[in-house]
Amino acid sequence: MPTTEDAISMTYPTTIIRKIKRPEGIARWSVYIIKEDHYGLWLYSPKGTLFRSQKGSVIGECEVGQGNRDAGLHVMHLIPNEYWWIAAWYLDHITIDICTPPTCIDGEWHYTDLELDPIAFPDGRIIVEDEDEFNDACNKGLIPPNEAIEARTATTTVVKHLCHQTEPFGQVGWHMLNQAISLSLPPIRELKHIPIEKR
């Protein structure tokens, strides 16, 4: 007889997001596949889901959405259809990672971080973080000129959409986050370690 875990895995299968940081960093975390629609693929990490990073030989672990907090947060991710970004809805803001177009490789969604991070807050403020890191990576050749152009274009477009609350940055993303939280899915605490790969 199917267990509750079996029922969850059949209804909401899981996948992994792999964020690549040049020249030698990665981060990986698990997500439930909630839905795919014309905006893209909606992926959800419940509060308490394991986040693992690696830079060189140093491995760190925390929870998805934790940052400087004592614990992680519920996070809804959107992998859009053929765009140079990935979005994340937290309880109090939206963060966009400007990146190479995410692709599914061996069952994991890979993307390379291009440093620029537009962030929208509930009070209407919109900022772009990590301009210095972006310029430094460009100067060091870690972000080639063609990717730098795409990153700047994507940042301008995303900021415009955030300002105007163009969907899914209006109500859709928040609805998806709240809907996922209401499912009471358990946090994903198992994450098989896979060493960084040179690609």
Stockholm file with secondary structure:
# STOCKHOLM 1.0

chainA/1-199         MPTTEDAISMTYPTTIIRKIKRPEGIARWSVYIIKEDHYGLWLYSPKGTLFRSQKGSVIGECEVGQGNRDAGLHVMHLIPNEYWWIAAWYLDHITIDICTPPTCIDGEWHYTDLELDPIAFPDGRIIVEDEDEFNDACNKGLIPPNEAIEARTATTTVVKHLCHQTEPFGQVGWHMLNQAISLSLPPIRELKHIPIEKR
#=GR chainA/1-199 SS CCCHHHHHHHHSCEEEEEEEETTTEEEEEEEEEEEEETTEEEEEECTTCEEEEEETTEEEEEETTCTTSSSCCCEEEEEESSCSEEEEECSSCEEEEEBSCCEEETTEEEEEBCSCEEEECTTSCEEEECHHHHHHHHHTTSSCHHHHHHHHHHHHHHHHHHHHTCTTTTTHHHHHHHHHHHTTCCCCCCCCCCCCCCC
#=GC SS_cons         CCCHHHHHHHHSCEEEEEEEETTTEEEEEEEEEEEEETTEEEEEECTTCEEEEEETTEEEEEETTCTTSSSCCCEEEEEESSCSEEEEECSSCEEEEEBSCCEEETTEEEEEBCSCEEEECTTSCEEEECHHHHHHHHHTTSSCHHHHHHHHHHHHHHHHHHHHTCTTTTTHHHHHHHHHHHTTCCCCCCCCCCCCCCC
//
